[in-house]
Amino acid sequence: MEPTQATPSVTPPGDRVETSHRIRIRIPQEQCSEPVISQLISRFGLTINIAAALLGKDGRGDGWFDLELRGEGDRITAALDYLKELTVEVWQEGDADHW
């Protein structure tokens, strides 16, 4: 009888691979007191780099953020779905009209 060889454990390519994704979001004034970016970190396990931000004084006006999301692809997708549920406007890098 020949000895069996262990098959190496390989993570399938795709959504479980660490990646980064650039987005721009607009958080309406009425949601500016909500911890939207904090939730992306705690709920979805992402690392967030804030590349740029524009906020009104004392929470007046909308908040605009250029973000780099880093993490597993499926978690980034879930985070983008979460933002859509909040009715936060999201533009992907390459959306020429809003980037």
C-alpha positions in Angstrom: 0.0 0.0 0.0 1.4 3.4 -1.0 1.4 6.2 1.5 -1.2 8.9 0.9 0.0 12.4 0.3 -1.7 15.3 2.1 -3.3 17.8 -0.3 -2.1 21.2 0.5 -4.8 23.6 1.7 -5.2 26.3 -0.8 -7.5 29.3 -0.5 -9.6 29.5 -3.7 -9.0 32.6 -5.7 -11.7 35.3 -5.8 -13.6 37.0 -3.1 -11.4 35.8 -0.1 -8.3 37.4 -1.6 -7.1 40.6 0.1 -7.7 43.5 -2.3 -8.2 47.3 -2.3 -11.0 49.3 -3.8 -11.3 53.1 -4.2 -14.6 54.8 -3.8 -16.0 58.3 -3.2 -19.1 58.7 -1.0 -21.5 61.4 -0.1 -23.1 61.2 3.3 -26.2 63.4 3.5 -26.2 66.0 6.3 -29.0 64.1 8.2 -26.6 61.1 8.5 -23.4 62.9 9.3 -23.7 62.1 13.0 -23.9 58.3 12.2 -20.6 56.4 12.5 -20.6 55.2 8.8 -16.9 54.8 8.3 -16.5 53.3 11.8 -19.1 50.7 10.8 -17.2 49.7 7.7 -14.2 48.9 9.9 -16.0 47.1 12.8 -18.8 45.3 10.9 -16.9 44.3 7.8 -13.3 44.0 9.1 -12.0 46.5 6.6 -9.0 48.8 6.7 -10.0 52.3 5.6 -7.7 54.9 4.3 -9.3 58.3 4.1 -7.6 59.9 1.1 -9.6 63.1 1.2 -12.6 64.5 3.0 -14.8 67.6 2.8 -17.0 68.4 5.8 -19.1 71.4 6.7 -18.5 73.2 10.0 -20.6 71.8 12.9 -22.0 69.0 10.7 -23.7 71.5 8.2 -24.0 70.2 4.7 -23.1 66.8 3.3 -19.9 65.0 4.0 -17.7 63.9 1.0 -15.0 61.2 1.4 -12.5 59.6 -0.9 -11.9 56.2 0.6 -9.6 53.2 -0.1 -11.2 50.1 1.3 -8.8 47.2 2.0 -9.8 43.7 2.8 -11.3 40.5 1.4 -13.3 41.0 -1.8 -16.5 39.5 -0.3 -16.3 41.9 2.7 -15.8 44.9 0.5 -18.9 43.9 -1.5 -20.9 43.5 1.7 -19.7 46.9 2.8 -20.8 48.5 -0.5 -24.2 46.9 -0.1 -24.4 48.3 3.4 -23.7 51.8 2.1 -26.5 51.5 -0.5 -28.9 50.4 2.3 -28.1 53.6 4.1 -28.8 55.6 0.9 -25.2 56.9 0.9 -24.2 57.9 -2.6 -21.2 55.8 -3.8 -19.0 56.3 -6.9 -16.5 53.8 -8.0 -13.1 54.8 -9.2 -13.4 55.3 -12.9 -16.9 56.8 -12.8 -15.8 59.8 -14.9 -18.7 62.1 -14.0 -18.0 62.0 -10.2 -14.4 61.1 -9.7 
